[in-house]
């Protein structure tokens, strides 16, 4: 997986624009919120990466929660999805169309949801 690191809250504006501008051609944005000290989060990340099928229509972003909790809080507010860790959100046309957390994080489910 080619992760773009989410390290600045201003990137959320760029993600919103990307998801809106590219929606017509089927592009979605995946946000992965990861706690680097949590074994469940590490397991979810490893499972996601090992099962991932590269897809040029999904832009993937990685958020280190321990260093950027402010960004996680803004994501929860912006997309009206309660914070969890680990957590994935799939953004299309500026809206969260799918989210999952903990052991429910599945590459197959994400890829299927991105087709909607």
VOLUMSE-749658 format. One record per residue (C-alpha): residue number from 0; z, x, y. Coordinates in nm, 4 decimals. Layout:
VOLUMSE-749658
<pt nr="NUM" w="Z" u="X" v="Y"/>
...
END
This chain:
VOLUMSE-749658
<pt nr="0" w="0.0000" u="0.0000" v="0.0000"/>
<pt nr="1" w="-0.0756" u="0.1171" v="0.3488"/>
<pt nr="2" w="0.2380" u="0.0364" v="0.5471"/>
<pt nr="3" w="0.2394" u="0.0206" v="0.9249"/>
<pt nr="4" w="0.5910" u="0.0978" v="1.0424"/>
<pt nr="5" w="0.7427" u="-0.1689" v="1.2620"/>
<pt nr="6" w="0.9613" u="0.0270" v="1.5022"/>
<pt nr="7" w="0.9256" u="-0.1414" v="1.8409"/>
<pt nr="8" w="0.9816" u="-0.5024" v="1.9307"/>
<pt nr="9" w="0.6610" u="-0.5019" v="2.1375"/>
<pt nr="10" w="0.4651" u="-0.4647" v="1.8122"/>
<pt nr="11" w="0.5474" u="-0.8279" v="1.7370"/>
<pt nr="12" w="0.3155" u="-0.9292" v="2.0220"/>
<pt nr="13" w="0.0399" u="-0.7166" v="1.8678"/>
<pt nr="14" w="0.1025" u="-0.8773" v="1.5280"/>
<pt nr="15" w="0.0830" u="-1.2244" v="1.6820"/>
<pt nr="16" w="-0.2471" u="-1.1413" v="1.8502"/>
<pt nr="17" w="-0.3890" u="-0.9800" v="1.5372"/>
<pt nr="18" w="-0.2955" u="-1.2781" v="1.3218"/>
<pt nr="19" w="-0.4566" u="-1.5196" v="1.5694"/>
<pt nr="20" w="-0.7712" u="-1.3191" v="1.6419"/>
<pt nr="21" w="-0.8402" u="-1.2336" v="1.2782"/>
<pt nr="22" w="-0.7406" u="-1.5673" v="1.1238"/>
<pt nr="23" w="-1.0982" u="-1.6964" v="1.1295"/>
<pt nr="24" w="-1.2049" u="-1.4209" v="0.8913"/>
<pt nr="25" w="-0.9035" u="-1.4688" v="0.6649"/>
<pt nr="26" w="-0.6823" u="-1.1821" v="0.7803"/>
<pt nr="27" w="-0.3071" u="-1.2274" v="0.7431"/>
<pt nr="28" w="-0.0133" u="-1.0041" v="0.8284"/>
<pt nr="29" w="0.2635" u="-0.9239" v="0.5810"/>
<pt nr="30" w="0.6046" u="-0.8273" v="0.7156"/>
<pt nr="31" w="0.8464" u="-0.6625" v="0.4714"/>
<pt nr="32" w="1.2072" u="-0.6411" v="0.5901"/>
<pt nr="33" w="1.3896" u="-0.3689" v="0.3956"/>
<pt nr="34" w="1.7468" u="-0.2472" v="0.3868"/>
<pt nr="35" w="1.7320" u="0.1169" v="0.2822"/>
<pt nr="36" w="2.0903" u="0.1047" v="0.1479"/>
<pt nr="37" w="2.0471" u="-0.2019" v="-0.0723"/>
<pt nr="38" w="1.9512" u="-0.1627" v="-0.4377"/>
<pt nr="39" w="1.8042" u="-0.5145" v="-0.4531"/>
<pt nr="40" w="1.5870" u="-0.4349" v="-0.1521"/>
<pt nr="41" w="1.4705" u="-0.1104" v="-0.3135"/>
<pt nr="42" w="1.3911" u="-0.2956" v="-0.6359"/>
<pt nr="43" w="1.1916" u="-0.5607" v="-0.4472"/>
<pt nr="44" w="0.9959" u="-0.2950" v="-0.2580"/>
<pt nr="45" w="0.9189" u="-0.0986" v="-0.5770"/>
<pt nr="46" w="0.8106" u="-0.4146" v="-0.7609"/>
<pt nr="47" w="0.5900" u="-0.5209" v="-0.4699"/>
<pt nr="48" w="0.4237" u="-0.1816" v="-0.4407"/>
<pt nr="49" w="0.3702" u="-0.1424" v="-0.8152"/>
<pt nr="50" w="0.2055" u="-0.4848" v="-0.8502"/>
<pt nr="51" w="0.0121" u="-0.4811" v="-0.5223"/>
<pt nr="52" w="-0.3655" u="-0.5110" v="-0.5323"/>
<pt nr="53" w="-0.5178" u="-0.3568" v="-0.2214"/>
<pt nr="54" w="-0.6573" u="-0.6235" v="0.0014"/>
<pt nr="55" w="-0.8247" u="-0.5387" v="0.3319"/>
<pt nr="56" w="-0.7477" u="-0.8896" v="0.4561"/>
<pt nr="57" w="-0.3707" u="-0.8333" v="0.4524"/>
<pt nr="58" w="-0.2239" u="-0.5982" v="0.7116"/>
<pt nr="59" w="0.1155" u="-0.4755" v="0.5861"/>
<pt nr="60" w="0.4121" u="-0.3922" v="0.8088"/>
<pt nr="61" w="0.7407" u="-0.2354" v="0.6978"/>
<pt nr="62" w="1.0645" u="-0.2870" v="0.8892"/>
<pt nr="63" w="1.3697" u="-0.0673" v="0.8292"/>
<pt nr="64" w="1.6471" u="-0.3178" v="0.8986"/>
<pt nr="65" w="1.9212" u="-0.0628" v="0.9391"/>
<pt nr="66" w="1.7445" u="0.1020" v="1.2303"/>
<pt nr="67" w="1.5793" u="-0.2056" v="1.3824"/>
<pt nr="68" w="1.7988" u="-0.5114" v="1.3389"/>
<pt nr="69" w="1.6872" u="-0.6338" v="1.6834"/>
<pt nr="70" w="1.3306" u="-0.6642" v="1.5545"/>
<pt nr="71" w="1.4490" u="-0.8536" v="1.2481"/>
<pt nr="72" w="1.6415" u="-1.0958" v="1.4690"/>
<pt nr="73" w="1.3332" u="-1.1517" v="1.6825"/>
<pt nr="74" w="1.1207" u="-1.2139" v="1.3708"/>
<pt nr="75" w="1.3721" u="-1.4773" v="1.2546"/>
<pt nr="76" w="1.3590" u="-1.6462" v="1.5936"/>
<pt nr="77" w="0.9834" u="-1.6208" v="1.6429"/>
<pt nr="78" w="0.8901" u="-1.7588" v="1.3010"/>
<pt nr="79" w="1.1919" u="-1.9894" v="1.2521"/>
<pt nr="80" w="1.2798" u="-1.8275" v="0.9187"/>
<pt nr="81" w="1.6423" u="-1.7454" v="0.8484"/>
<pt nr="82" w="1.7037" u="-1.3722" v="0.8100"/>
<pt nr="83" w="1.7349" u="-1.2293" v="0.4609"/>
<pt nr="84" w="1.7094" u="-0.8822" v="0.3150"/>
<pt nr="85" w="1.4868" u="-0.7964" v="0.1505"/>
<pt nr="86" w="1.2393" u="-1.0479" v="0.2838"/>
<pt nr="87" w="0.8656" u="-1.0907" v="0.3227"/>
<pt nr="88" w="0.6848" u="-1.3130" v="0.5685"/>
<pt nr="89" w="0.3123" u="-1.3819" v="0.5677"/>
<pt nr="90" w="0.1720" u="-1.4552" v="0.9136"/>
<pt nr="91" w="-0.1586" u="-1.6311" v="0.9755"/>
<pt nr="92" w="-0.2831" u="-1.7624" v="1.3087"/>
<pt nr="93" w="0.0561" u="-1.6835" v="1.4643"/>
<pt nr="94" w="0.2514" u="-1.8916" v="1.2111"/>
<pt nr="95" w="0.4588" u="-1.7966" v="0.9078"/>
<pt nr="96" w="0.2719" u="-1.9544" v="0.6159"/>
<pt nr="97" w="0.4877" u="-1.8044" v="0.3394"/>
<pt nr="98" w="0.8207" u="-1.6297" v="0.3051"/>
<pt nr="99" w="1.0374" u="-1.5140" v="0.0188"/>
<pt nr="100" w="1.3439" u="-1.3018" v="-0.0300"/>
<pt nr="101" w="1.5265" u="-1.0987" v="-0.2907"/>
<pt nr="102" w="1.3928" u="-1.1386" v="-0.6455"/>
<pt nr="103" w="1.1500" u="-1.4135" v="-0.5376"/>
<pt nr="104" w="0.9302" u="-1.1509" v="-0.3684"/>
<pt nr="105" w="0.6099" u="-1.1377" v="-0.5715"/>
<pt nr="106" w="0.2830" u="-0.9586" v="-0.5010"/>
<pt nr="107" w="0.0904" u="-1.2273" v="-0.6903"/>
<pt nr="108" w="0.2502" u="-1.5067" v="-0.4870"/>
<pt nr="109" w="0.1818" u="-1.3263" v="-0.1597"/>
<pt nr="110" w="-0.1815" u="-1.2663" v="-0.2499"/>
<pt nr="111" w="-0.2225" u="-1.6310" v="-0.3524"/>
<pt nr="112" w="-0.0571" u="-1.7597" v="-0.0349"/>
<pt nr="113" w="-0.2839" u="-1.5403" v="0.1787"/>
<pt nr="114" w="-0.5854" u="-1.7370" v="0.0516"/>
<pt nr="115" w="-0.4600" u="-2.0627" v="0.2071"/>
END
